[in-house]
Amino acid sequence: MHELAITESIVAGVSECANGSRVIRVMLHVGKLSGVVPDAVRFCFDVCCKGTALEGAELQIVEIEGRARCRDCGREIEIDNLIALCACGSADLEVLSGEELKIKEVEVL
């Protein structure tokens, strides 16, 4: 489960930026094409936060839809995975969103 390592990295990064302040909320943006399972991150979050400035913090996860632009016809489409076709039949797509994994907001006391 790579989500454990990802969550450990998130907690470490937020702890470093919080510089000793108590963290009460963390908001992540997780793209649906990122390969990261939000429920697995939620499961790991409390365990990873024990003994850190994030212990007891609320975790909010916003899932970002996958979007792509067809390089042949220019149409923007919503995609569920990286193997997708445009309505014109082209598979030459430029991914615009959905691969994100970002710490979007951190609220400290």
Beta strands, then each sheet from edge to edge (+ up, - down):
strand 1: 23-31
strand 2: 58-64
strand 3: 66-70
strand 4: 76-79
strand 5: 93-97
strand 6: 101-108
sheet 1: 2+ 1+ 6-
sheet 2: 4+ 3- 5+
end
